[in-house]
Amino acid sequence: MRVPIRKPGKYTHDQPDLHLTRDKLNELTNELERLRTEIRPRAMKEVSRLAEMGDFSENAAYQIAKGRLRGMNERILDLEERIGKVILIEPKNNTRVQIGHRVTVEANGKQHTYLILGSTESNPDESVISHTSPLGAALIGKGVGDTITVKLKEREVEYKIVKVG
């Protein structure tokens, strides 16, 4: 029997990565404010309007609107908790790799530059990697000239750190 592997979220207790840039924090704060001041009040009015139609048990539109409102309330609570626990990414030391640094590495004769951020903001297509990824985790704490070996899929790749900044 195969056991399904679930993504972090609804059915697991994995916490989201709390490392965020100031831009991402501002984005979440703006979303929270919009939910509180615009979207949720509109949804509450809709629930009230549909509640006036009578029998709740057979009022499908009311049940759907109520479910949407519950989802919004959950999102608001999630954002409040996340914003309250955020670890702001502000790199201070340019000699050792930290979260928030742009790192240039050389592998197989080619140079690549990566920005190391939290997993929430990672985007490998844009060369933004998570500090929890195999390469990101191996780079943290290393300096210019250091060589690391990272196991990627079926092979190992050796990287030399060329620049930290």
C-alpha positions as CSV (number, residue, x, y, z in Angstrom):
1,M,0.0,0.0,0.0
2,R,1.3,3.4,-0.9
3,V,1.0,6.2,1.6
4,P,0.2,9.6,0.1
5,I,2.7,12.4,0.6
6,R,0.9,15.5,1.6
7,K,2.1,19.0,1.0
8,P,2.5,21.2,4.1
9,G,-0.7,22.9,4.9
10,K,-4.2,21.8,5.9
11,Y,-3.3,18.3,7.0
12,T,0.1,18.7,8.4
13,H,1.6,20.7,11.2
14,D,4.5,22.1,9.2
15,Q,5.0,25.8,9.8
16,P,5.5,28.1,6.9
17,D,8.9,29.6,6.5
18,L,9.0,32.8,8.6
19,H,12.0,34.4,6.7
20,L,10.6,37.2,4.6
21,T,12.0,40.3,2.8
22,R,10.5,43.7,3.6
23,D,8.7,43.7,0.3
24,K,7.0,40.4,1.0
25,L,6.1,41.5,4.5
26,N,4.5,44.7,3.0
27,E,2.6,42.6,0.5
28,L,1.2,40.3,3.3
29,T,0.4,43.4,5.4
30,N,-1.5,45.0,2.5
31,E,-3.4,41.8,1.8
32,L,-4.4,41.6,5.5
33,E,-5.5,45.2,5.5
34,R,-7.6,44.7,2.3
35,L,-9.2,41.5,3.8
36,R,-10.1,43.3,7.0
37,T,-11.4,46.6,5.5
38,E,-12.8,45.7,2.1
39,I,-13.4,42.1,1.3
40,R,-14.5,40.7,4.7
41,P,-17.1,43.5,5.3
42,R,-18.5,42.9,1.8
43,A,-18.8,39.2,2.5
44,M,-20.5,39.8,5.9
45,K,-23.1,42.0,4.2
46,E,-23.7,39.2,1.6
47,V,-24.1,36.6,4.3
48,S,-26.6,38.9,6.2
49,R,-28.5,39.5,3.0
50,L,-28.8,35.8,2.2
51,A,-29.7,35.0,5.8
52,E,-32.8,37.1,5.4
53,M,-34.1,34.7,2.8
54,G,-35.3,32.3,5.5
55,D,-34.5,28.6,6.0
56,F,-30.8,28.2,6.4
57,S,-30.8,24.4,5.8
58,E,-32.1,24.7,2.3
59,N,-30.4,28.0,1.4
60,A,-27.5,26.9,-0.7
61,A,-26.3,30.4,-1.5
62,Y,-26.2,31.2,2.2
63,Q,-24.2,28.1,2.9
64,I,-21.7,29.0,0.1
65,A,-21.4,32.6,1.3
66,K,-20.9,31.4,4.9
67,G,-18.2,29.0,3.8
68,R,-16.4,31.8,1.9
69,L,-16.5,34.0,5.0
70,R,-15.1,31.2,7.1
71,G,-12.2,30.9,4.6
72,M,-11.6,34.6,4.8
73,N,-11.5,34.5,8.6
74,E,-9.0,31.6,8.5
75,R,-6.8,33.6,6.0
76,I,-6.9,36.7,8.3
77,L,-5.9,34.7,11.3
78,D,-3.1,33.0,9.3
79,L,-1.8,36.3,8.1
80,E,-1.9,37.9,11.6
81,E,0.0,35.0,13.1
82,R,2.5,34.9,10.3
83,I,3.2,38.7,10.3
84,G,3.5,38.5,14.1
85,K,6.3,35.9,13.9
86,V,8.1,37.0,10.8
87,I,11.9,37.0,10.7
88,L,12.9,39.9,8.5
89,I,15.7,39.2,6.1
90,E,18.4,41.8,6.6
91,P,21.9,40.5,5.8
92,K,24.7,42.2,7.7
93,N,28.0,40.5,7.0
94,N,29.3,40.3,3.4
95,T,32.1,37.8,4.1
96,R,29.9,34.8,4.8
97,V,26.7,33.7,3.0
98,Q,23.5,34.5,4.8
99,I,19.8,34.6,3.9
100,G,19.3,37.7,1.7
101,H,22.7,37.5,0.0
102,R,23.3,37.3,-3.7
103,V,25.9,34.5,-4.2
104,T,27.9,33.8,-7.4
105,V,29.1,30.2,-7.7
106,E,31.1,28.3,-10.3
107,A,30.2,24.8,-11.3
108,N,31.4,22.8,-14.3
109,G,33.2,25.9,-15.6
110,K,30.0,28.1,-15.6
111,Q,29.2,30.8,-13.2
112,H,25.7,31.2,-11.7
113,T,24.3,33.9,-9.4
114,Y,21.6,33.0,-6.9
115,L,19.7,35.1,-4.4
116,I,19.1,33.2,-1.2
117,L,15.7,33.9,0.5
118,G,13.1,32.1,2.5
119,S,11.1,29.3,0.9
120,T,8.0,31.5,0.6
121,E,9.8,33.7,-1.9
122,S,12.0,31.2,-3.7
123,N,11.7,31.1,-7.5
124,P,14.3,28.9,-9.1
125,D,13.4,30.2,-12.6
126,E,14.5,33.6,-11.5
127,S,17.6,32.3,-9.6
128,V,16.0,32.9,-6.2
129,I,16.6,29.8,-4.1
130,S,15.5,28.9,-0.6
131,H,17.8,28.7,2.3
132,T,16.3,25.2,3.0
133,S,17.1,23.9,-0.6
134,P,20.1,21.6,-0.9
135,L,22.2,24.3,-2.5
136,G,21.0,27.1,-0.3
137,A,21.5,25.1,2.9
138,A,25.0,24.1,1.8
139,L,26.0,27.8,1.0
140,I,24.8,29.3,4.3
141,G,27.8,30.2,6.4
142,K,30.4,29.6,3.7
143,G,32.8,32.3,2.3
144,V,34.5,33.3,-1.0
145,G,36.8,30.5,-2.1
146,D,35.0,27.8,-0.2
147,T,34.0,24.7,-2.2
148,I,30.9,22.7,-1.4
149,T,29.5,19.5,-2.8
150,V,25.7,19.2,-3.2
151,K,23.8,16.0,-4.1
152,L,21.2,16.9,-6.7
153,K,18.9,14.1,-7.9
154,E,21.2,11.2,-8.9
155,R,24.5,13.1,-9.0
156,E,26.8,15.3,-6.9
157,V,27.8,18.8,-8.1
158,E,30.8,20.7,-6.8
159,Y,30.4,24.5,-6.4
160,K,33.1,27.1,-5.7
161,I,31.9,30.3,-4.2
162,V,33.2,33.2,-6.3
163,K,31.4,36.2,-4.8
164,V,29.2,37.0,-1.8
165,G,27.2,40.3,-1.7
